[in-house]
Amino acid sequence: MIRLSGLSRCYQAGEQRVVGLDGLELEVAAGDYLAVMGPSGSGKSTLLNILGLLDAPDAGEYWLNGEATAGLSEARRAALRSRWIGFVFQSYHLIPRLSAEENIELPMLLAGIDARLRRQRSRELAERLGLGDRLRHRPGELSGGQRQRVAIARAIAMQPELLLADEPTGNLDSRAGEQVFALLEQLNAEGLTLIVVTHDAQHAARARRQLRLRDGRPVAEACLEPA
């Protein structure tokens, strides 16, 4: 599903040139479960931004489902994001004035999906994620775990094949964090490709593969049996 070859990305911070990624090679098959770890500044978020087509590398190649992404127009990148990729963030990024249902429906609304189908799909997802009685609540009326489940429902509303999660339990207590990881792993078991950035070694150990980055380069990669 994903193939990276010689991927590099640098940033200018004042007079200093900062390396985000340095010649990264990586392949991720459909249905895989990869945990990405490393200290702050190691390139984890840079990698997710490129995988999510939110940023472009300075050098190297990124193929998504066989399509080379270098040089694509922003319209084509947006179409690929909508078709293939869902995002889950540490800070939820829900719209405060919208209800849980409206937040879940948002990507479908932007994609021009019929209102009745949007409503049906959002309610099915909410029921599945234990949010059936919270659809009318705004984010400020929900717990952290509930907000993250709304964010996950929104991320999979367009039925993507790749889910990118950036520290998805960073703002949650241990119980809510465990529930969120269990949900992500259930989606992976159903065939969704899952790439998670995490600082939690115990959560990372549950993935089938671990990639550890430092200064934009892999320092270790392991293939594991999930716990």
N, C-alpha and C positions, 0 to 999 in steps of 0.2 A: 504493500500500500504506500509506504514512504521509503524513498531512497535519497540519501544525502551524500554528496561526493565533494570533498575539499571545501566544505562550507566555511566561510569566514565573514566576520562582521566586526567592524571597528567603529568607535565613537570618538568624537573630539570633546574633551572636558577641559575647557580653558586652553592652556597650551599643551596639555597632555593628551596623547592618543591612547585610548583605552581599548584593549582587545576584548570583544564580547565572545566571539567564537574564532577558533584558529584551526582551519583545515579539518573540520569534523567530518568523519565518515560514519554513517549510520543507516541501518535498514530496519524497518518495522513492518512486520507482516500484518495482514488483516486479522483482526481478532486478538492481537497481542496485548499484553499488559506490561507497560514499562514505567518504572519509577525513576525519576531523575533527581539526583541529590548533589550537594556541593555547597561550599560556603557562599556567603553574599559576594556578588561580583564574579562568580565562577562561570556565568553564561547561561544559567538555567532559564531565566525569563527571556533572554535574547533568543534562545532556541525555541521556546514556545511561541514567541511572536512571529518568528519566521515560519514555523510549522503551521501556524494559524493564518498565514498570508497577511498579517498585519504589518510586517516589515519585510524587507528584501535583503539578501546577503550582498556583500561587496564582491565576493568571489565564490566560485563553486556552483554546484547545481542542486536543485531540489525538485524531485519528481513526486507528484501526488497522483496515485492511481495511474501511473504511466504517462502523465502529462507533465512536461517540463514547465516550471512556473516562472523561469527567468524571462523578463521582458514582456510579461502579460500586462494588458491594460488593467486599470483599476476596476473597470466594469467586469472584466473576466475574473479577476481575483475575487471580487465580491460575489459573483455567481458561484464560484467554487466553494467559498466559505459557506454560503447559504446551503449548497447541496451536500457538502461532505463533512463540515466541521461544526462542532458545538464547543462552547467555552464555559468553564466554571472558574470563578475567581474567589480569592480569599475574602474580598469585601463585598461580595454578592452583586453589586452594580444593579440593583433593582431601582425602578423609578418610584420615588416615595409617594407621589400623588395617585399612582395607579394601584388598583387592587391586585391581590395575588393572581386572580384569573386574568386580568388585563396584562400583567407582566408576562405570564406564560404565553399569552396569545401574541405578544408583540412581534416576534420574528415571523409568525405566520401572517400577521397583518401587513408587514413590510413586503412579504413575498406575494401579496395579493390573493391569499387563500380566502375562499368564501367564508362569510361570518358564521354560518351554521356549522361548517366543518371545523373552524377554529374553536368554537365553543365546545363542540363535542370532544375534540382531541384534548383541549386544555382540561376539561373535567375528567376525562379518562386518566390523564396523567396525574392530576391532583388526587384522585381516589387511590391510584396505585401507590403514590408517595405519601399517603396518610395525611393529605391536606384537604380532603373533601369538605370539611366543616370550616375551612379557613379561606375559601375562595373570595369572599367579599372583604376580607381584612386587608388593610394596607400594610406595607413592610414594617412600619413603626409599631404595629399592633401584634407582630409575630416575634417568636423567640429566634435566637440566632440559628438554631438547627432548622426551624421551619423556613426561615428566609433562604437558607442554603438549599433546602429541598425545592423551594420555588425556583431558585436559580438553576438547579439541575433540570427541573421540568421544562423551563424555558430553553435550556441548552439542547434538549433532545426533542423539542416540539417539532422541528423540521426533519426528524428522523435521520440524523447524520450517521456517518459510519465511523467517524473519529471524534473522540471527546478529549479535549485538552483541559486539564484541571491544574490551576496554579495555587498551591497551598490551600486546598479547599476546606481544610479544618483548622486553619490558623487562628480563626476568631472564635472557635467553639470549645466548649468544655469537653472532657474526655468522652462522656457518654454520647453527646450529640455528634462528636467527631467519629466515634465508632459507628454510629448509625449511618452517617454520610458515606464512610468508606464501604460499609456493607452494601449500600445501595449502588455505589459506583461499581463494585465488584459483581453485583447481580447483573447489571447492564452489560458488563464485559463478558460474563458467562453466557449471555444471550447473543454474543457476536460483535458487540461494539468494541472497536479498538480504543484502548484507554492509555493515555500518557499523563502521568501525575508528577508534578513537582512537589516535593515534600522535604522538610527538615527532620521529620520523625522517622528514625531508623526502624521502629517496629512496624509502622505503616509501609515503609518501603520494602521491608522483608516479605510482605505479603504478595508483592508483584512477581510475575514470572521472570522478569528481567530487571536488573538495576544498572543504571548508568551514572557514574560519579564523575563530575566535572570539576576542574580547577583551572583557572585562567583560560577558559574557553576550550580546554582540551580534555578528552576522557582520560582519567587516571585509573579507572577500573570499570570493567563491565562483567556482570555475573548473570548466569541463567539459573533460575531457582525453581524448585517446586513450590507453588503457592502454599501458604500455611492454611 
